[in-house]
Amino acid sequence: MGSYSLASRHACVKEIIHDGDWHPGNFSSKSAWNAIRTRAACIDWSEAVWFEGSIKSHSFIDWRCLSDALPTRDNLIHRHILTPHHCVFCWAGTESRNHLFFGCPFTTDIWKHIYDLCFHDGATPSNAIDAAISVRYVAGRAGKLGLVIKLAFCATIKHIWSERNYRIFRNKIRSKDQIVGAIKGDVIGRLSSIDLVGDPTTANHHIAAKWDLQVRWIARIPMACSWFAPNPNMVALHCDGSLSDDKAGFGGLIRDDSGDPLAAFASIGEDLSVLSMKLMAIYRGISLCVDKGFYDVPIRSDLKLAVDILNGVITGPWQILTLKSKIQIKARLLRSKEFIHVWREQNQPADFMASIPIDPSEILWEPESFPPELAILIKQDKEFVTYYRM
């Protein structure tokens, strides 16, 4: 009962039971639980684990995994329980949560196979929390078919943990293909009773084809959008990042309240992460605004994850926390600021800057130096050309 005293618990009972009869009134187990528990902020990855249509036994294992509450060997050793420390799959590393599920070569191959089924770009996770946050956002963009991504993520964690236990306690070994087959079986079995409806996007077609799903395609009505001006006497900072097989980069554009450009920048990135590149663009853009004496700045990015991190909606992966802190410190130099998510169609000049070849490592252009392609994109925005987003 936490810090509740015996007297307070007796008082609660007296309010409910009279002469041996139950008179709960407005009492409920939910109200009792809410009265004694300590509330915490919603964690970044919760929607990747607890969701409508989930397999509850999988979600429970996943929740324990992401909370680092599974009895992995490093956790057992930390509790002073004598146990071997090595990973049962590769025998090379210490069995920790991140090694067992995302660092071991054996499980990395399993993730590559599952991610190939779910993502047309074939990206693979680097650690537990980053993977869950990524699944949450990608699944959200996939609409109803996002359920496939979440189910596959949860089933993979569950079956890796089950295989670990089979090897330790039952002396049974399954191959990677057998584990992947078990994961696919759980996902397809859960989906068999669900009417799948989806938007005919490239990503959704990839999921349907890879999992051999029967999907009822419903075309999304194109949504009209256009560039919008900042408030009078403010400048808009548009930022973007890009990632290709051999290059990471970021860039952006500053424009006034009439849509005229004031400066553009681009630079080569060092971290092969789209999120890091988007955040680096924001940091560089804010620094440039301060250098040029612009202190009232709405900051626009087409990556909702980056905007949510900077607005405090979620904490974000640990790898970007230092960069996040640098952005927050730099943003304090602005008189007024706002981090805004915009559609990619509303951010095309910044996308152009993030993708251009750069030599040397950084460029800074004044408007008279803009190439014709960039000038055309800016002109279309200024004329409020309507773009259609599917």
N, C-alpha and C positions, 0 to 999 in steps of 0.2 A: 504493500500500500504506500510505498515511498515514504514521504515525511508526515503522513497523516497520523495523528495520535490515536490511541485506543478510544479515548473519550469521543473524538470526532466521528470515529467509525460507529460507535454505539448510537450517537445522535442520528446518524444517517439511517440506521436500522429502525430506530424508534419512529422516524418519519414515515416509514414504509409499512411496518408491521404493527397492527393494533389488535390486541386480544387474540393473537395467533393467526389473524387473517392478513392476507396480502393486499395492500392498498397502494399500488405503485404510483398512482397519479400520473405525473409527467416523467416519472423515472424511466430510464432505459439503460441497457448495458452500454450503449454508445455515449450517453451523457455521463455515466460513471467513469468510463475510460477517459473521456476528454477532461474530466475534472482532476484526474490524478496523473495524467501523463504530461511530459514536457514537450511542447510543440517545437518542431524544427522546420527550417525552410525546406521547400521541395527540392530534392536533389536533381542535378542536371540530367541524370540517366534514367530516372524512374519510368518514363513512358516507353523506354525500350524493353522493360521487363514486365511491368503491370499494364495490361491493355486488354480491351475487349477481344475475345477470341483466342486468348493465350491458353497454353497448356499449363495448368497451375503447378504441377509438379516440376516442370521446367523453370517456371518463373521463380519458384522458391529457391532452387539451386542457384539460379542466376543472381538473385538478390543477395544471397550469401557470398557468392563469388565477387560481385562488384563492391560489396561491403568489406571484402577481405576477411570474411568470417568462416570460410571453409577450413577444415583441419589439414591444410597443406603442411608439408614437413617443416618449413621454416616457422610456421605458427606453432606447431607442436614443440619445436625446440625452444621457441620463445617462452613457452609455458613450462619449460624444464621437463619435458617428456622425452625420454631417451628414444631416438629413432634415427635411422639413416637419413642423410640430408639430400642425397642425390635424386635427380629426376628419373622416374621409372621408364620414361620413353627414350631419352638420349643418354642417360647416365653421365652426362657431362656437366650439368649445372645444378645448382641448389634448387630444390622444388619450392618456388614461391608462386604466388598467384600469377604474376605477369610472366614468369618463365614458363610455368606449366601450360597456361592457356594461350600465350601469344609470343613467347620467345623460343620455345623448343622447336627444333627443325621438324620433328614429327607432327606437332600440332599446327605449325605454320603451313605445312603442305595441306592439311585438312582445311584450314581457313582459306587458302588460295582457291581450292576447289569450290567451296561454298560461296565465296565472294564472286567467283566467276559466274555462278548461277544467278546471283542477285544484282550485280552491278556490271553495266556494260563497259566500264573503264577498268575493271579488274583490280581495283584498289584493295589493299589488305590492311588490317589494323596493326597498330604498334604496341598498344597496351589496353588493359581492360576498360578503363574509363573513357579514353579517347574513342575506342570502338563503339561503346554504347551511345555516346553523344552523337557520333557520326550516324549510327543506325537510326537514332531518334529523328534527326533532321532529314535524312534521305528518305526514310519511310514516310515522313510527313508530306514530302513532295510527291511521292508516288500515289497518294490517294488510297483507295481501297486495296490496291496491290501492295501497299506498304506492309500489310499484314504478313505477306510472304517473307519479307526481309526480316521482320521482327521474330517470326516463328523460327526461321533458319538460324538467326543469331542465338536465340535462346536454346534451341535444340543442339547446336554445336557445343556450347558450353556444357550442357547437361551430359552429352555423350562423351566428351573428353574426360569429364570427371568420373563418369561411370567406368570408362576404360581404365583409368588410373586405378580405381578400386578393384576392378576385375583382376588386374595384374598383381596387385598387392595381396588381396585376400582370397582370391579363388585360383590364382595361378593360371588364368585364362588370358589368351592374347588374340586380339582381332587385328586384321590389317587395316591400313588407311581406307582402302576401298570399302571394306565392310562397315567401318564407322561412318563413312560418308553415306553409304546405303541406308544405314539405320536413321541418320539425320533426315535424309530425303523421305524415308518412309513415314516418320513422325509428322513432317510438314505436310506431305500430300494427304496423309490420313486425316489430319485436322481440317484441311481445306475441302475435303470431299463433300462435306455437308454444307458448304458455304457457297452462295451465289456470288461469283466474282464479277464485279463491274469495274471497268477501268477506262481511263482516258487513253487514246491511241498514241501515246508518246513513244519515242525511241526506247527510253528506259523501261517502260511498261511492256512493250513488245518483247524486249530482251528477257524480262522475267517470265512472261507467258511461254515463250519458246523454250527456254532452258528448263523450265519445270514441267513442260508439256501440259499446260493448264488450259481449260476451256473458259475463255473470258468473254463476257458480253461487253463489247466495245461501245462506248457512248462518246461521241465526239464532243469535245469541250467547245463552247461558244467562244470565239476569239474575244479577248478583252482589249478595248481601246485604251491607250495610254499615250502620254506625251511628256516632254520635259516641262517642269514647272519652276517658275522663278522663285528665288528667296524673297523674304520680306524686304521692303525698301531699306537702303543703306546697309544691306548685308551682302556677303559674298557666299556663293555655294562652292563647297569643296567636294568634287567627285573623285572617288578613289576606286582602284581595282587591282587585282593581282592575277597572274597567269602562271600556268605550270605545263610544261611539255616534257617530252622524254629526256631532253638534254639541257633544259634551261628553265630557271625560275626568274620571274621578274614582277615588277609592280610599277604603277604609274598613276597619274591623276591630272586633273584640270581644275583651275580656279576661275570662276566667272562671276560677273557682277549681277545686280538685280535686273538688268535688261537682257541678260544672256550673252553679253560680250565677254570674250576670254581675256583673262589677265595674265595667266602663266600656265605652263604645262611642264610636267616633270616625269621622268622615268628612270629606273635603276635596275641593276641586276640583283637578284636575290641570292641568298646563301642557303636558306632552309627550303628543302623540297616539300613544302606544305602549302596548299592553297590558302588555308586559314592564316598562316603566318604571313604570306605575301599580301593578303588583303589588309592585315593589321599594319604591316610595314608601310603600305601605301598611305594609310591613315596617319601614321606617325610622321612620315615625311611631309605629307600635305599640311598637317597642322603646323609643323616647324616652318614650312615655307610661308604660310599665312602670317605667322608671328613675325618672321623676318621682314615681310613686306608691309607690316603695319595693319593687317586685317584682323580685327578682334571680335567681330560678330559673324560667326560662321556656322551654318548648318552643314554637317558632315554626312555625306551620302555614300552608301556602299550597297552593292547588289547581293551581298552575302548576309543573309539574316542571322546566321550564327555569330558573325563578327559583331553585328549591331546589338544582338541580345547580350553578348559578353560585355560590351562597353556600357550598355544601359543597366547592367547589374541583374538582368533577368536570370542568367546562369553564370557560374564561375568560369567555366571553360577548362580545357585541358591544361595540365600542369606545365607543359612545355612553353605555353605562351604567357604565363603569368607575369614573367619579368617584362615582356613587351607590353602587356596590358598595363602594368604599373607605369611604364615610361610614357605611354599615351595619356594616361590619366594625369600625370604630373605636367606634361606639356600642355594639356587642354586647360589646366588651371590658369594659364596665361591669357586665355581668351576671355573676353568680357561676357559674351553669351555664346552658347554652343548647343547643338542638338545632333544626336546620332540617329540617322534616318535610313530605313531600308527602302531601296527603290528597285524597280524591275531592271533587268539587264538592258531592256530596250531604252530605258531612260538614262542609261549610263554608258552609251556607246563611245563617246570620246575618251573616257577614262579606260575603257576596254582596249581601245586602239593604242593608247599610250603604254599600257601594261604589256602589250604583245609585240611591240616593235623591236627590231634588232637594235642593240645598244653597243656603241663603241665610242668612247671608253665606257667605264662602268656606270656612269650617270650622265643624264642630259637635263638641261633646264632651258626651255624655250620661252621667249617672249612671243606675242602674237604675230609679229612680222616674220618670224622664223618658221611658222607652222607649215607643214607640208599640205598640199592641196586636199588630200584625203581627209585629214583632220579638220581642215577649214570647212569642208562640205558637211561633215557630221555636226559641227557646231552651228552652221547656218540653218540646218534642218531643225535642230532643237530650238533655236531662237525664233523660228517661224512657227513653232508649236505643231510641227508635222505630227500626224497621228500614226502611231505604231500599233500593231496588233500582236498581242501576246496570246499564244495558244495555252 
